[in-house]
Amino acid sequence: MEQRPFGPVPRAVAVIGQGTWYIDDARRPTAVAALRRGLDLGMTHVDTAEMYGDAETVVGEAIAERRDAVFLVSKVIPSNASRAGTVAACERSLARLRTDRLDCYLLHWPGSHPLEDTFAAFERLREQGKILSWGVSNFDVPQLETAWKAGGEGRMACNQVLYHLEERAIEHAVQPWCEAHGVAVVAYSPFGHGSFPSPHTPGGRLLESIAANHGATARQVALRFLVRRPSTFTIPKASSPEHAADNAGAGALALTDAEFARLDAAFPRGPRPRRLPML
């Protein structure tokens, strides 16, 4: 699996990782097996959150005895993101994950607690070795600017954002800002939220055609398009080992410039929205 530098974190991270939103909807043994299959195939970037129900406990079981091979990410919800609340939330996540540290800890979306307090808690946790880096999620450019000042230059590792073929809003300003500041972009819901292009649509037929040229699948083509820029990672969810293997297959896929251009035309990014889309 291809790995890339992850913001200022002194470690290369798998460009295609594993998301866990709704993973607890699957049978637990199947969900654990899916995550372990992904790890076997190099998808060692595992993302979860305190908001994701039992996902953290599923992840904890899946990574048992192989924690050191995983780049583990979790998130604090904004209502818990006071100075003391962030520390307490992190402790709870660590317990559910059965680990002593997170490789990266994120503020899930902008909230009402001052960023200075949240980031001070992140820094306290980092000094204690309970997190190794920190970042944000669902932040638009004005919010990124505020976070950059509140947290200190060069400390923010990533911004996790909604990004898929039919939702490319981040390309207008968020992705360029992150690239200019050395902040990794992590694409969540890379297949859309239950709305992957149908093979009966023009875009879906193009995905199938390009996939056939490479002995790949349409979803692998979609993932490779999203990570075409060196700043960007993605975290597709898989609820079965077979789906995990399919996602991992995108790591070795090499599309041509012409194919990227055809996909770009078939799935135009559209005008910049007034607000950054999020789920």
N, C-alpha and C positions, 0 to 999 in steps of 0.2 A: 504494500500500500504506500502510495506517495505520501511523504511528510514535508511540512513546510514550517518555517519559523512562525510562531504564534505571538504577534505583537512583541513586547519587550521580554516575554518569557524566554529564559535561556534553555529552551528545549524544542525540538522539532515535534510537531503534532500531526496526526493523520488527517489528511485533507478531507476524507470522507469518514465521518464518525457515526455515532448511534444516538438517536434521540429516544426519549422514553415517555413522552406525553401520551397518555391513554394506554401505555403498555400493560398496565395492571388490569385492563379489560380482557386480555387474553388469559387462558389458563396459566397459572403461575409456572408450572414446569415447562410449558412451551415458551413463555416469555423469557425465562432464565436460559433455556437452551438457545433461543435466538440471540441473546446478548453474547453468550459464550461462543457461538458460532462466528459471530461478528468479530470477536476478539481473536479467534483462531486465524481469521483472514486479514488481520491487520487493522481493523477498525477499533483502535484502542482509545479513541477520543469519545468518551461517554458523557452525555449531558442529561441532567435531571433537575429537579426542583422540589422545594418543599410543597409547592402548590399541586404537584402531580399525584395526589392521593398516595397509594402504596408504592409508587414507582421507586422511591429511594430504597425501600426494603428489598424490592426485586433486584435492583442494581447491586445492593450489598451482598445478596446471595450469589449473584452471577460472578462477581469479581473476587469472591473469597479465594484466598491462596494465590491470587495473581494480581494483587493490588499494585505492585510496583510497575507492572507493564501498562497500567491504565492512566490516561490523562483525564482525571475526574472533575466534572464541573457540576455545581449546583447553584441555586438561586434563592435569595431572600425576597419575600413579597414586600411591597412598599409599606403596608400597614405595620410590618414588624421591623422596619428599617431605621428605627431610632438608634442612638449609640449603644444603649444597653440591649435593645431588642435584637439588633443585628447579631451581637455576640451570642445571645441566647438561642436565636434561630439557627445559627451555625452549629452550635453544640448539639442541638436536636438532630440536625441533618447528619452530622458525623456519627451520632449514635445509630440512626436508622441505616446508614451506609456501612456501619461496622468498620470504620477507618479512623485514623488519627489526624487526617489532613485532606483538604481539597486542593487540587492543582489550580483551580480557578473558582472564584465565588462572584456571583453577579447580583446586581440589583435588577429585579425582574422587569420593572418598568418604572418610569418616573412617578414619584408619589409626593406626599405632603411633608415628609420629614426632610430637614435640611440635608443637602448632599454632603456638606462638611461633616455632619455627624455620622452619616452612613460610612463615608470614606475613612473617617477617623477610626471607626470600629473595624473596617477592613484592615487598616494599617496595624491596629493592635493585634488582630488575629494573625496577620502576616508575621509580625515580630515574634509571636508565640509559636510559629510554625504550624498553625492550624489551617491556614491557607497559604499557598505559594504565590498567588497573583489574584488580581481582581478586575472586574469589568462591569459592563452595563448591558441592558437589553431593551430593545424598543425605543432607543433614543434617536431623535431627529437631530439635524445639525445644530440648531440653537441650543438644544439640551446637551449635546456633546461639548459645545463650547463652554457651557456653564460647568459641566462635569470636569472638563480638562483643567479649568481654573481652580475648582474646589478640591480636586484630588492631587493636583501637582503635576507638572509636566512629565510625560513619559511613564506614568504609573498605570494608566488604564490599558489593560491587555486586549480587550475585545468589545465589540458591540454586536449582540445577537439580534437578528432582525428577520422579519418575514420576507422570504425571497423564493419565488418559483417562476416558471416560464410565463405565467399569466399575471404575475405581480412583480414588476421590475422597478418599482418606485425608488428603491435605494440607489439605483444607478445614476439618478439625477444629481444628488448631492451627498448622500450619506457615504456611499462607497468611496467617492473621490476624497472626501474629508478624512475618512479613516486611513486611506492609503497615504495621504499627505502627512499624517501624524503617527504613522507606524502602529496603527490599531487594527487588529485582525477583525474581519467581518465573518460572522457565523450565520449561515442561512438556516432558519428553521422552517418546518413544513415545506420542504423542497418539492413535494409533489402536489402542492395545494392541499386544501383541507377537504378531502373527499371529492376533488374536482379535477383529477388528472385528465389531460386532453384525450378524448375518445378517439379510437382509430377510425371512426366514421367522420371526423372533422378534418379539414385541410391540414391543420397543425398536427393532429394525431397521425395522419397518413404520412406526413413528412418525418416525424419521429420514427415511425415503423420502417420507412424506406432507408433512412440513415442507419438505423440499427441493423437492418438486414445486410447492408454493405460491410458491416464489421463483425457479423456474427454475434451481435449484442442484443439488448432489449431496449425498448423505448424509454424505460425509466433510467437505465444506465446512460443513455444519450442525454436525457434531461439533467441528470446530476453532473455530467461532465461539462455541459454548457454553463451551469451555475458556477463552477469552480475554475472557469477559464482564466480568471485573473489571479495573480499570485497572492493577493491579500485575503482570498475568500476560502472558507471552509463550509461544509454542510453536514447536517446531522439527521439523515432520514431515520424514521422509526421502522423497525421490522418486528412483527409479532410472531414470526415463525423462523426457524433456521433457514428454510428455503428462501424467504424474502431477504434475510440478512446476507446470504450468499449472492443474491442478485444485486443488492446494493453494493457489495464489496467489488463486484465485477467492474463497476465504473472506474475504479482506481487505476486500472490498466488500459482504459480506453483512450485512444488518441484520435480526435477528430481533426479534419482538415480545416484550413481557413475558409474554404468555400462552404463547408458544411456549417461552420459557425455563422457565416454570413446568411445562409438560407434560414437557419433557425432564428437569427436576429430579425429577419424580415417577416417571418411567419408569426412571431410572438413579439410585436412591437412594444416598447416600454411605455408608450403613451405619454401624456402630459404629466408634469410634476404635480402631485396632489397637494392640497393645502395642509393636510396632516399625514404623517407617516402611517401607512396601514399596519395593523397589528392584529393578532388573534389573542 
